[in-house]
Amino acid sequence: MLNIKPDERFAVFIDGSNFHATTKALNFDVDFERLLKELRHCGQLIRAYYYTALPDNNEYSPIKRIADWLDYNGYTVVSKPWRDFTNAETGHRRIKGNMDMELALDMIKLADHVNHVVLFSGDGDFCRLLQEVQDKGVRVTVISSMKPRPSLIADSLRRQADDFIEVDDIRDLIARDNIPDHDDYEDDIGEAVVLK
């Protein structure tokens, strides 16, 4: 799956909202148990991080269930409460929960302890982060998608990476066999979502 040598130490950083948007656009759901199994076959996996914003109250959210499952099953979930805004004129609710800073700090912290990092994101804001990590001698693989058009990955991020893997090329390795019912699955988890 990854171009990582068996003796290489590596860490995985999953930008939850970005990766979710990518797989949703490609019309499949990730089986995170299968994904972790595949990652563990690539080299010496030190840590697999998953970043997501969560509601800070008892409000029902499927992402809470996903985050709990990930946390109990081999992933290190990094989260913070999302912020909730309501437009006084339209009544639309907007949720924000950007996890870029947390991801960047963790990647820089681990860069001295790994040979390779894998970023599941297409967010161009991470270009400078990748450059910093590469300057420490760490190779970087980015996993995202150039499909559909417009591309789901920033061209600058793809160029900055040492290796790029198209998500669609590994779909058979990481996709869920069955798609959950719409009621059981949150379609609009992201950094900025408008709810009516």
C-alpha positions as CSV (number, residue, x, y, z in Angstrom):
1,M,0.0,0.0,0.0
2,L,2.7,2.5,1.0
3,N,6.3,2.8,-0.3
4,I,7.8,2.3,3.2
5,K,10.6,-0.1,4.0
6,P,10.0,-2.8,6.6
7,D,12.5,-1.3,9.0
8,E,11.2,2.3,8.6
9,R,9.4,3.9,11.6
10,F,6.4,5.9,10.4
11,A,3.4,7.8,11.8
12,V,0.0,8.4,10.2
13,F,-2.0,11.7,10.4
14,I,-5.6,11.6,9.2
15,D,-7.3,15.0,8.8
16,G,-10.8,13.5,9.6
17,S,-13.0,16.1,7.9
18,N,-10.9,16.3,4.8
19,F,-10.4,12.6,4.4
20,H,-14.2,12.1,5.0
21,A,-15.0,14.6,2.3
22,T,-12.6,12.9,-0.1
23,T,-14.0,9.4,0.3
24,K,-17.6,10.8,0.2
25,A,-16.8,12.5,-3.1
26,L,-15.5,9.1,-4.4
27,N,-18.6,7.4,-3.1
28,F,-17.2,5.0,-0.5
29,D,-16.8,4.7,3.2
30,V,-13.5,3.7,4.9
31,D,-13.2,0.6,7.0
32,F,-10.8,1.9,9.6
33,E,-10.0,-1.5,10.9
34,R,-8.9,-2.7,7.5
35,L,-7.0,0.6,7.0
36,L,-5.0,0.1,10.2
37,K,-4.3,-3.5,9.3
38,E,-2.9,-2.4,6.0
39,L,-0.8,0.3,7.6
40,R,0.7,-2.2,10.1
41,H,1.9,-4.3,7.2
42,C,3.9,-1.4,5.7
43,G,6.6,-0.9,8.3
44,Q,6.9,0.0,11.9
45,L,3.8,2.0,12.6
46,I,4.5,4.2,15.7
47,R,1.2,6.0,15.9
48,A,-2.0,6.5,13.8
49,Y,-3.6,9.8,14.6
50,Y,-7.2,10.8,13.7
51,Y,-8.2,14.5,14.0
52,T,-11.8,15.6,14.4
53,A,-13.9,18.3,16.1
54,L,-16.7,17.0,18.3
55,P,-19.8,18.6,19.9
56,D,-19.0,19.6,23.5
57,N,-22.4,18.8,24.9
58,N,-24.7,15.8,24.9
59,E,-25.9,16.6,21.4
60,Y,-26.2,13.4,19.3
61,S,-23.5,13.1,16.7
62,P,-22.4,10.0,14.8
63,I,-18.9,11.4,14.7
64,K,-18.7,10.8,18.5
65,R,-19.4,7.1,18.0
66,I,-16.8,6.9,15.2
67,A,-14.2,8.7,17.4
68,D,-14.9,6.4,20.3
69,W,-14.5,3.3,18.2
70,L,-11.3,4.6,16.7
71,D,-9.9,5.5,20.1
72,Y,-10.6,1.9,21.4
73,N,-9.3,0.3,18.3
74,G,-5.7,1.4,17.7
75,Y,-6.0,5.1,16.7
76,T,-5.0,8.1,18.7
77,V,-8.0,10.4,18.4
78,V,-7.2,14.1,18.8
79,S,-10.3,16.3,19.2
80,K,-11.6,19.6,20.5
81,P,-15.1,21.0,20.7
82,W,-16.5,22.5,17.6
83,R,-17.9,26.0,17.7
84,D,-21.5,26.6,16.8
85,F,-22.7,29.8,15.1
86,T,-26.2,30.8,14.1
87,N,-26.8,33.4,11.5
88,A,-29.4,35.8,13.0
89,E,-30.9,36.7,9.6
90,T,-31.2,33.3,8.0
91,G,-31.3,31.1,11.0
92,H,-28.7,28.8,9.5
93,R,-26.4,27.0,11.9
94,R,-22.7,26.9,11.1
95,I,-20.3,24.5,12.8
96,K,-16.6,25.1,12.8
97,G,-13.9,22.8,14.0
98,N,-10.5,23.3,12.4
99,M,-7.8,20.8,13.7
100,D,-4.9,21.9,11.5
101,M,-2.9,23.3,14.4
102,E,-3.2,20.1,16.5
103,L,-2.1,18.0,13.5
104,A,0.8,20.2,12.7
105,L,2.1,20.2,16.3
106,D,1.9,16.5,16.6
107,M,3.6,15.9,13.3
108,I,6.5,18.2,14.2
109,K,6.8,16.6,17.6
110,L,7.1,13.1,16.1
111,A,9.3,14.1,13.2
112,D,12.5,13.5,15.3
113,H,11.3,9.9,16.0
114,V,10.2,8.6,12.6
115,N,11.6,8.1,9.1
116,H,8.4,8.7,7.3
117,V,5.0,10.4,7.8
118,V,1.8,9.7,6.0
119,L,-0.8,12.5,5.7
120,F,-4.4,11.7,4.7
121,S,-5.5,15.1,3.5
122,G,-5.5,17.3,0.5
123,D,-5.4,20.6,2.4
124,G,-2.9,23.0,0.9
125,D,-2.5,24.7,4.3
126,F,-0.2,21.8,5.2
127,C,2.5,22.6,2.6
128,R,4.7,24.6,5.0
129,L,4.3,21.8,7.6
130,L,5.5,19.2,5.1
131,Q,8.5,21.3,4.2
132,E,9.5,21.6,7.8
133,V,9.2,17.9,8.4
134,Q,11.2,17.1,5.2
135,D,13.9,19.5,6.4
136,K,14.3,17.2,9.3
137,G,15.1,14.3,6.9
138,V,11.6,12.7,7.1
139,R,9.9,11.5,3.9
140,V,6.3,12.4,3.4
141,T,3.5,10.5,1.7
142,V,0.2,12.3,1.0
143,I,-2.9,10.3,0.4
144,S,-5.8,12.2,-1.2
145,S,-7.5,12.4,-4.6
146,M,-7.2,14.2,-7.9
147,K,-10.7,13.0,-8.7
148,P,-13.3,14.2,-9.3
149,R,-12.7,17.5,-10.9
150,P,-12.0,20.0,-9.4
151,S,-9.3,18.1,-7.7
152,L,-9.7,17.3,-4.0
153,I,-6.0,17.9,-3.3
154,A,-4.2,21.2,-3.5
155,D,-1.6,21.0,-6.3
156,S,1.0,22.7,-4.0
157,L,0.5,19.9,-1.4
158,R,0.9,17.2,-4.1
159,R,4.1,18.8,-5.3
160,Q,5.5,19.1,-1.8
161,A,5.0,15.5,-1.0
162,D,7.8,12.9,-1.6
163,D,5.1,10.4,-2.7
164,F,1.4,10.8,-3.6
165,I,-1.1,8.0,-3.4
166,E,-4.5,8.4,-5.1
167,V,-7.2,7.3,-2.6
168,D,-9.1,5.6,-5.4
169,D,-6.1,3.4,-6.1
170,I,-6.3,1.9,-2.6
171,R,-10.1,1.8,-2.4
172,D,-10.2,-2.0,-2.6
173,L,-7.8,-2.2,0.4
174,I,-9.7,0.2,2.7
175,A,-13.3,0.4,1.7
176,R,-16.2,-0.8,3.8
177,D,-18.0,-3.8,2.3
178,N,-21.4,-2.4,3.3
179,I,-22.6,1.2,3.3
180,P,-24.4,2.2,6.5
181,D,-27.9,3.5,6.4
182,H,-28.1,7.3,6.0
183,D,-29.6,7.6,9.5
184,D,-26.6,5.9,11.0
185,Y,-24.0,8.0,9.2
186,E,-23.1,11.7,9.3
187,D,-22.7,13.0,5.8
188,D,-21.7,16.5,6.7
189,I,-18.8,16.3,9.1
190,G,-16.4,19.0,8.2
191,E,-14.7,22.2,9.2
192,A,-17.6,24.4,8.1
193,V,-21.1,22.8,7.7
194,V,-24.3,24.6,7.2
195,L,-27.3,23.0,8.9
196,K,-30.9,24.1,8.3
